[in-house]
Amino acid sequence: MVNFNTRREILWRQVWGLAALLAAIVFSWIAYGFYQPKILRELEFVNLASWLGIVQGLLAAVIEPLIGELSDRIQQRLGSRLPMISVGVVLAGLIFATVSLLVEYNLPLGIRWILPVLMTAWVIAIIMFRGPAIALLTQFAPISELPQANAILTFVFGLVGAIGLMGNTLLYSMGASITFLLGAIALVLGVFILHLFTPKHFIHAVTLNQSANTTPTVLLILIFIIGLATGCEINLLLSIFPQQLQTQLPGLKAEFIASEILLVSAIASVPLGEWTTELGTNKSMLFGLGAMTGLMGLTLLNDNNVIAIGLILGFGVSFSLVFISMISLVLAKIPANRAGLGTGLYFGGSACGIAIVSALMKSIGIAPVSAFLLAEFAFLVVAVCIVMIKKISVV
């Protein structure tokens, strides 16, 4: 079997196959996030509509690492993560299709609880394959070239996310049933393309040297904390500062500003991938988060609409830099036979950070100044964690 970490070239065909699955995941998340509160309010679960997403985020903080560890064991036993990814996609697609049918009916009061249960099951199904799918990057690109490969995923994430945020009117006109059904079809199509672009002879078996590697527990904890702090800052950026920029650009909606940040991040990912490879993921991650934090401070001081446009561009570039760096940083520090656990810890920490910020916004509210201070603290946490990681011998 071939160990792809010994290959010098990036397997672009496989990376684009993974990008197709990521595009389906992003579209499904946008559809889910748009309709989940509407459906729950229609079913008279008003309080649950506000807090279910937060509870699911905290649940993901626990489940993501467990699923990642399980995918590593499947990788070692079967030689591939694709079976687990396929099962997760099929489950998520079936649940989405089931929800699309149920929302068309006026469910009796006694069984309405089945929809929030199915929604939570859908989130768990997504977790089953999202982290393991991203962990495939270690098979598709050598460690030194991970940022360039991840730049493709950042491009797809930013582009689909921007289109999704600007397409809320279209989602509303289609209705929940058709939108969820399209989400199910997109997921199945995405995993089909991944399989199509990843022939059987590309299945990867972990070498004996890799399987012998051990990972310090403190490193795993630091990866989770980095994910948590980064999730906090990204949630603050997309939740608080589009509204702040809207006061400086009153002709634009906050949703449009957020989508423009994502669109800029997609465009910027193309040149930033190679630049991040040359700079190194540690420096690029700190540079991206530091720039993002500084731009938040400038946003609070700004009252000029021309500068506000520049801030949107700056946020997009820094957002792109963070997304290109974060997974590359994790996968570069973790042995290949534990890539699933590494991505699971990062995504679990990120979900926890997003949930914490969302809970604070709903319970006590977060003023823009407080958001800036919290983002600054998150940046310092990431900086300390990266310095500590550099002192740990991993591979």
N, C-alpha and C positions, 0 to 999 in steps of 0.2 A: 504494500500500500504506500501511497505517496504522502509524505509529510509536507504540507504546503508552506510551512514556515521556512523551509529550506529553498523555496523557489524565490526568484528575485522579481518576477513580474506579477502584476496584479491581474487576477482573473476577472476582467471587466464584465464578461458575459454573466458570470455568477453574481457579481455585485449588482448589476442591473436587474437580475431576477429577484434578488433580495429587496431592491428598491421598489419593485412592483408590489410585493407583499406589503411593504411599509406604506405605500400609497393607499392600499386598501384599508390598512389599519387606521390611518389618519382620517380617511373619509368616514369610516365606521364610527370612530370616536366623535367626530364632529356631529354626525347624525344623532348619535346617542346623547351627546351633551345638549343638543338643541331640543330634542323631544322629551328627554327624561323628565324634567320638571313639569312640562306641560301635561304629560300623561298622568303623572302622579297627582297633580292638582285637579285634573278632570275626574280622577277616581276618589277625590276628597282626602288624599293623603297630603295635606298642606304642609304640615311640619316635616314630614318625611321627605318632601320635595326639596327642602332646604338643606337637609343634613345627610341624605343617603349617599351623595357623592363623597362627602367628607369621610363617612364611615367606610365606604369602599376604598378610599385612599389609604386609610389606616390599616385596613385589612390587607391591602396590597403590600404594605411595608413588611408584613410577616410572610405572606404567601410567595412573593417574588423570589426571595433567596432560597426558599424550600424547593420551588419549581426549578430554579437554576441549578441547584445541587442535583436534583433528580435528572435533569437533562444531561449533566456531566456523566452520571452513571450509565444512562442509556447510550451516550456517545461511546463510552469505553466498552460497553457490552455488545452493542450492535454495530459500532463503527460509524454511526450517523445520528444527528439530531432530527433529521427530517421526519421519521415516524411520529415523534412526539409533536412536532410542529403541525403535521398533517392532522393528527387527532384533535389538537386544540382548535385548528381552523374549522374543521367539520363541526365540532361542538358549538363554536361561536356562530357559525352560519346557521345551524339548525335552531339555535335559541333565537337568533335574530328573526328567522323566518316564522317561528312560532309566535313571537311577540307581534310581528306584522299582521298575523291573522287575528290574534286576540284583541288588538286595539280597535278592530272594526266592529266588535260586538259590545253590547252594553252588559258587562259582566255583573252578575248578582253581587250584592254587598258582601255576602259571606265568603266569596272566593276571589275578591279583588286583590287580596294579598299576594296572589300568585304572580302578578306582574312585577312588583318590586323584587320578589325572590328570583324570578327569571332574569331581571336586569343585573342583579348581583352575580348570578351564575354566569352571565355573559361576560362580566368583567373578569371573573376568575378564568374563564375559557381563554380570553384574550391574553391574560398573564401566562397561561400555559405555553404560548408559543412566541410571544413578543421578545422576551429576553433571550430564549434559546435561538431565535432567528437572528438577532443581532450578534450573538456569539459566533455565528458562522463566519463573521468577518475575519476571524483568526485563520480560517481555512482558505479564504479567498484572497488574502493579501499578507505579505510579510509584515512583521511588526513595524519595521521602519517606514512602511508605506501605508499604514492604517489611516492616517489623516486624509490622504488623497482618496482612498476608497470610501471613507466615511463622509467625505464632501459630497459624494453622489447622494447618499441618504439624506444629508442636510438639505441639498437642493430639492429633493422630492418632498421632504417634510415641509419646507418653507413654501413651496409652490402650491401643494395641495391644501395646506393649512390656510394660505392666503385666499385661494379660490373658495374654500369652504366658508370662511368668515364673510366674504363678500356675497356668497350665494345663499344667505339665509332666506331671502325672499323666495328663491326657487325651491328650497327645502320645504318651506311653509306651503307653497302652492301644490307640491307633490303629495303632501300628507304623510303622517307617520308610517302608515302601512307600506306604501310604495317605497319610501325612503329606507326603511329597515330591510325590506326585501332586496333593494339594490345593494345595501351594505353586505348582506349575506352573499349575494352573487359576487360582489367585488372581492370578498375574502377568499372564496373558493377559487376564483379566477387568479388571484394573486399567488396562492400557494401552487396552483397548476403551473404558472409561469416560472416560479422558483424551481419546481421539479424539472420542468422542460429545459431550463438553462443550467441545471446541475445534473449531468448524466451520472449513471451509476458508477462509472469508473473514476469519478471524482470523490467518491466517499472516502472520508478521512479516518484513519486509525491512529490513535495516540501512540507514540513510540514509548518504549520501555523507559527511556530516560525521562520523558515528560511525566509518565505516570508515577515516577519515583519522587518527583518534586513535592515538597510540602509548602504550604502557605501559612505564614505567621498570622495568628489570630488578630493581632493588633492591626495588620494591614487590612484585613476584611472589615474591621470596625471603622477604620479610617475611610475606606471606600464608601461605606454606608453614610458616614457623616458628610463626606463630600457631596454625595447625591442629595442628602437632606438640605444642605445649605444652598446648593445650586437650584434645587427645586423651589425653595423659598424665594430666591432672587428672581427667577424666571416668572414665577406666579405674580410677584409684586410688579414686575415690568409690564406684563400683559394685562393685569387687572386694574392697576392704579394709574399708571402714567399715560395711557391713551386718553383717559378722562382729563388729566392735567394738561396734556397737549391740545385737547379739544378747546380749552378755554383760550388758547393762543391762536387756534385755527378754527374759529366758530363755524366756518362753512363746512367742516368735515365731521362726520360721526365718529365716535370713539371706536366702533367696530371697524370702520374703514382705516383708521390710523393703525390699529393692531394688525390688520391684514397687510398694510403697506410695510410694516416692520418685518413681517414674515416674508413678504415678496422680496424685499431688499436682501434679507438673509439668504434666500435661495440664489439670487443673482451673485451675491458676494462669495458664495461657497465655492464657485468655480476657481477663481484665482487664489482664494485663501487656503484651499487644500494643499497645494504645493508649498505655499509659504509656511504653513503650520508644520509640514514635514521638515523643512529646513530649520525652523525656529525651535521645534521640540514641543511636545504636548504640555509639559509642565509650565513653560513660559507662556505659551499661547492661551492656555486655560486661565492663568492669572491675568494676562493682558486683557482677555475678553471680559472677564468678570469685573476687573478694575475699571475698564473703560465704561462698562455698563453702569457701574455704581457712580462714576464721575458724571456721566451724562444725566443720571437721575438728579444729582445735585444741581447741575446747570439748568435742568428743566424747571426746578423750583424757583430759580432766580430770573428766568427769562420772561420777557414780555414782548418779544419781537417775533412776528410771524415768519420772517425769512429764516431766522435762527431756528425756529421750531421745525421747519422742514429739514434743516441740517441735522437736528436732533433725531428725527425719525430715521434718517439715513444712518446716523451713527449707531442708534440702537439696533438697526438691522444688521450692520456689519459686526458689532460686538456679539449679538445673539448668534450669528453664524459661526463666529470664532469659537464660542463656548460649545456649541453643538458639535462642531468638527472635532474639538479637543477632548470632550468628556469621555466618550466611549473609547477613543483611541488611548487615552490615559489609563483607563481601567484595564483594558485588554493588554496593554504593554507591561503592566505591573503584575498580572496574574499568569501563572503557568497555563498553557493551552488546555490542559486537561481539567482546569477549573474555570474556564471562560464563562460557562453558564452561571456559576455561583457569583462570579465577579459582576456580570451584567445584572443579575438578579438583585444583588446587594445595592448596586447603584440605582436601578430603577425603583427598588423598594424604598430607599432613602429619599429619592426624588418625589415619589408618591406621598410619602409621609410629610415632606416639607410643603408640598402643594396643599395637602389637607390641613396642616397647621395654619398656614396663612389664610386659607378659605374660612376656617373656623373662627379665626380672629376677626376677619372682616364681617362675618355674620353676627358674631356675638357682641363685640365692642366697637367694631369699625377701625379702620387704619387710615389716618390722615396721611397726605403725601409726605410731609416731613418725617413722620414716624416710619413710613415705608422706606424712605431714603436711609434713615439710621439703621433700620433692620437689615436692609440690603448691604450696608457697609459692614455690619457685624458678620453677615453671612460670607462676605468676601474675605474678611480676616480669618474666619474659621477655615475656609478652603485653603487659604495661603499657609496657615499653620499645618494643616493636614498634609499638604504637598511637601512641605519641608520635612515633616516627620517621615513620610513615605520614602523620600530620597535617601534616608539614613538606614532603610531596611533593605537587606539583601534578600531578593525574592527568588529569582530564577537561577 
